[in-house]
Every structure is written in C-alpha cells, then in structure tokens.
Amino acid sequence: MAKKLYVGNLSWTTTADSLKDAFSKAGSVVSANIITDKMTGRSRGFGFVEMEDADAEGAISMYNGKDLDGRTLTVNEARPMTDRPRREFGGGDRRSY
C-alpha cells in the first residue's frame, strides 16, 4: 500500500516531474502532483507525493526542512480531507443594519 505525503512551500517553477524525480532518490514514487489554482493554472505552492509505505518515512526525514528549487520544503504525512462547511458568496439574506 502507498502513503501520501504533503509537500509544502514549493517553488512556482517546480513541476510534477521534477518533484517525482527528487523524491525518487528516497524510494519508489507511485505518483506526484502539484495543486494548481483553478482560475490561473498557476501552482498554489504545495503538492502531494504518493510513495510505498517502506520509503515514505525515509522521504520525510530526507526532505523535510531541505532545499528544493531554492525553497525550504515542509514534508509530512498527508491528512485526509475533512468535510468543510459550504461557503456562501452573496445572494443570501445578509442584511446590514
């Protein structure tokens, strides 16, 4: 089974391929993706790397606090998404008195 790692503080120039290449030095990478803004398509500065369980802990210790593309990375085990309350963007009954 694979473990998903959160990788934060990525450079805007880091690509999914370069992230996968970097983490492959720590072990077997299943997948790597960078989260992008829906409107601009630009990187949001974080991503996820999925690695084999045996290699994930080594990758965390190898890359957390280390430099990649000029930025100091934050790497830890990803937490599952939680349900968030729906955000309202106007049109509701918001009267100011």
N, C-alpha and C positions, 0 to 999 in steps of 0.2 A: 504494500500500500504506500501511497505517496503522502508527503506532508507539504502543506502550503506555507510559504514564508512571505511575510510582508517586507518589502524593501522600500524605505522612505528616504527622502532628501536626494532624489535622483537629479542629475543634471538634465537640462532641457534637451541636450544633444544625445543622451543615452537612448539607444534603440532596444527593442526586444531581443534582437540577435546579439547585440553586444552584451546585454545583461545575461543572456543564456551562456555566452562564451565565457564570461567572467566566472559565473557560478559553476560551470562545468569543471573548473580547476579544483573544486571542493568535492565533486562527486557527480553522480548521474542525475541530470536535469530532465524532468519529464516535460515541463513547459515553462515559458517565461512570457509575461505580458506586462505592458505599461499602460496605465489608465490614462485616457485622454479626455479632454473637455469635449462635450457633445457639440458645442457650437463652433469652436475654433479648430478642433482636431489636434490642438497642442497638448503636450504632456502635462499632467497635473502634478508631476514630481514624485510619484510613487508607483509601485507596481507589485507584482506577485511572481514568485518563482516556486514551482512545484518540483520537489525532489524526493528521491527514495528516502524512506524513514532513516535508514542507517547513515545517510550522508547529510541529512538536514541539520543535525546538531553541530556537526563539524563546520558546515557552511555558515551557521550563525556566529560561531566563535571566530571563524576566519574573516568574515566581512563586517560584523557589527563594529562601528567606530572607525572603519578603514576607509581610505580614499578610493573613489571610482570616478573618473572623468572630472576631477577637480572638486568633488563634493564628498563630505564625510557621511557615510551611509548609516542608516538605522535599520537593523535587520533583526526580526524576531518572528516567532511563530504567529501566523495569521489567526485572528479570532473570527469565529463565524459571524456572518451578518445578522443583525437583530432587526426585528420589525421596528420601524420608526413611525411616529405619527405623521399623517399626511399633512403636507404644508399647504397653506391657503395663500393664494396670490391675488387677492382682491375679489370683488364681486359678492363678497359675503356681507353680512349685516354688521358692518363696523362703523358705527356712528361715533363721531367725536362731539362731545357736549361741552 
